[in-house]
Amino acid sequence: MHVHVNAAASLDGKLSSRRREQVTISGDDDFARVDEIRATADAVAVGVGTVLADDPHLTLDDPGLVAAREDRGDSPHPARVVADSRARTPTDARILDDAATTYLLVSEAAPGGRREALEAAGAELVVAGAERVSLPDAFDALEARGVDRLMVEGGGELIFSLFEAGLVDELTLYVGSLVIGGRDAPTLADGDGFVSDFPRLSLRDVERVDDGVLLTYDC
């Protein structure tokens, strides 16, 4: 599976403010670029924190991209994936509508009642890991279901876990021309952080987009 992490951050590396509300960091050109990446993916993934904070839909915005997927025999929208160890996704979340298949990655510790409620709401559960989701095992299960290209849109906890597990193949990072600040504001890679064996990336390209810079890395 090819895992492509895409994110937008402020000049000081923040994905959002300390209130963890959605902040507009890029502009129309970057939004169109992100939609194009989604259109080429088999699935789009986020962590449960992003679902709880933003209630994203994770579908394509451009009807032309939807039509192009259908013309090549794909579903109109890529599948949606949520890393949610304890099954905290609300049963009325937008990602649980019938616009696309939604996979919830949960651990064995997720309460049975929550699992049943989410399955009834339309989610397809993938159980991997005892207390926390084992991302390597969960990704193997997704690959068995036909997910060969996975786009990851955040948040910082999930992105850190992916780097920690050595699962990231490509990173595109839009750096916007604003400062958010705040020691409690989410960053590109939160989690416990590294103290040694820091992941090293190879810079492939630098491009000006909107009023910011798009950095592309091979991992």
Salt bridges, closest charged atoms under 4 A:
ASP30 OD1 - ARG33 NE 2.74
ASP74 OD2 - ARG72 NE 2.81
ASP97 OD2 - HIS57 NE2 2.40
ASP97 OD1 - ARG80 NH1 2.97
GLU124 OE2 - ARG145 NE 2.99
GLU131 OE1 - ARG86 NH2 2.79
GLU153 OE2 - ARG38 NE 2.58
GLU170 OE1 - HIS2 NE2 2.94
GLU170 OE1 - HIS4 ND1 3.74
GLU170 OE2 - ARG204 NH2 3.35
ASP211 OD1 - ARG208 NH2 3.29
ASP218 OD1 - ARG204 NH2 2.63
